[in-house]
Amino acid sequence: MRFLYAGFVIVLLAVGACGGEKQGTSSPDAMPPSADAGTTAGAFMSECMDNTDCESNLCFHYNAKGPHCTHECTRDEDCEAPSPGCNNMGVCKVP
């Protein structure tokens, strides 16, 4: 039983020595990419994570394509290329 306990302690110490952090991850104090001074808001139909990532301040999550910058619309003509038109949710469709 002592050997089993000793083995368990060694494994815990080895895991603790690694810090539990994956290689290539940034430190918690690092600024996210969107906070960089040279970053600008995304153009129409560019990928986004939240509303602040978009010039239009509207990041819409499309079920099949994921989140993209868009804007509100009421008819197909309200949506410029490359959007194929207005969807039933009142935002321009993603191509």
ABEGO torsion letter per residue (X at the ends): XAAAAAAAAAAAAAAAAAGGBBBGBBBAABBBAAABAABBBBBBGBBBABAAABAAGBBBBBAAAEBBBBBBBABAAABBOABAEBBAAGBBBBX
